Amino acid sequence: MTKADMSKGMSTDINRNLLILVGAVALLLSLWITAREPGVYAANPAWMALIPLLLVGGWFAMSRLTALGELAEGLGKRLLNLAVPALFAAILIALWQMIVTGFAVPSVLLPAPSTIGHTFITQLGTLLTDFRQTWLKAVLAGWLIGCLSGFGVALLIDRSPFLQKGLLPIGNIMSSIPIVGIAPVMVMWFGFDWQSKAAVVVVMTFFPMLVNTLAGLQASDNLHLNLLHTYAGNRRQTLWYAQLPAALPFIFNALKINSTLALIGAIVAEFFGTPIVGMGFRISTEVGRMNMDMVWATILVAALAGSISYGLLVLLERRLTFWHPSTRSAG
């Protein structure tokens, strides 16, 4: 069988399984639209037959998309690689909606995705205001300061074993201190505005960047270092042409880790004192009001912000480390 025949057969199987999945989702949506009140499905348990249909159809569809993605090239390969996680997320959301609505789960315990989406749209202005306060001020400022300072200190102590032995144990100690122990201290030092949250983020992101950068600088190829030494390369040339290129994967690893740590740290820090705005403030306030729809909408904003920032860092990493074996194999 030729490669073209195999591709054609796979395409046929994919279309068949996608039709099954679309039919299941369409049936689910029709039941959701007609059954307005929670618990209506409970009177007719036939809706539970949709669960295995959705799971089996989704599994076959994703497996076929994965197989087709291995044969595709260029833009088609990228689109198919994106289609698999998108389809997986759609299946999870559909199951979430179906189970919460079918078993009449109270919204205080777990709101339905449709309810969260409605709150997200209607309260978009408030959510954007909280996002600007938390992410654009505290997270971004703290992440930049923490990562740049950690990178700079790593460059300074790279050739000093004495400073490394002194700072790295401190880094381990600071990493073991919980956020709930650091945040109140920073609020007392820097006040209730975003500066105290940025300080928490700096503490959380400084040492991961320091440790990863040091590991990267020390992971340089001895062959490259010896070649530069043969040509009488100075410290700046050795750093620029050998050490920093070798450290780039480690640095981006720290940047990606810190992008999630920074958001978590800023949100938790806002629980201990903040102006009447911010994502952490919104979560703590709405939990007290039992308004879980708004809590989950805020969590959705945090998840989107974290995912987008992580994805942008991955794209930048692939641009700058295209020569690295891990990047070549991933592409």
WOQUI-V963932 format. One record per helix or strand. SS is the DSSP state (alpha for helix, beta for strand). FROM is the first residue (numbers start at 1). TO is the last residue. Records with the same first field share a line. If there is no record, write none. Layout:
SS: FROM-TO + FROM-TO
This chain:
alpha: 3-34 + 40-43 + 45-71 + 75-102 + 113-122 + 124-157 + 161-176 + 179-190 + 194-217 + 222-230 + 235-272 + 279-288 + 292-320 + 325-330
